[in-house]
Amino acid sequence: MKFRGKMTDIICMKQFANIIVTIAKLSKLCVVRLTKDFMYFIIVEENVTVGKPMVWSVLEQTHFFNEYNMAGVSEEQNEIYLEFETDVMARSLSSLRVSHGARSVKMKLTNKKSPCLTFEIQLSELSHSRFCVHDIPVTVIPRREWIMLQEPQVTNYNVSIQLPGLKLLRTIAERMKALSSYIVLLANREGTLILKVETPEATVSTHFKNLTVEDSGGDEENDEFFSARVDIKKFVQFLMSEQVNPNKVLCKIVDDKMVAMFLVHEDIVLHYFLPVVAV
């Protein structure tokens, strides 16, 4: 297995670092999947023996990398799966998030007594070049476990609606989190979104109207609401993704089964899946 890439665009380096920071807020561990054309960041729900990915982030390598070369485990399976600690990588790439912090960064798979993703960062200096090297330990995921890291399919959703600003939603959800461990998301095809928490003493809800609705399958009436009750802590975690500066964020609801949220920014797509929590 071989991998080597190089980034020189300041905006792309900052975007890459922001993605890692966002992922670090969602989980302690993450799997990076390297293919010829794409780089994926995958988070499987913690404390689940055999689970489906909770986060599936797709980066088109040509958008980020000026140089990108990889060779997978075989010609037939030309992919590499590596697990790493997210906070270690986030700290290592902190200089990429600062204006004029780095001129370039090389990322490569190395073997330094154990497998590592090595980042060689050329820092911005007025008089001379200075390099900072970070070796991030990784675990190579064996092929027999790849099947557990495939993208969840969300096809039969009932409604797909664009979310309002993530900062506003996070402010509301943070206040609701003080009342309940769960939040109910309701949406219809007229562009109405409702965030609701219920307690024995009261029901609190916030309504958004005239939001953009994407095409949805099914023959239901436009004013019919579809809902999903999810873990409010995990919902708030997703709302911390504003560092990626998304062009739009879609919320797709499979009635009483799942919420799938899609954060889109140019050649970056971050999918976040939340299963329904039973009452």
Order of alpha helices (4+ residues) and beta strands (2+ residues): beta-alpha-beta-beta-beta-alpha-beta-beta-alpha-beta-beta-beta-beta-beta-alpha-beta-beta-beta-beta-alpha-beta-beta-beta
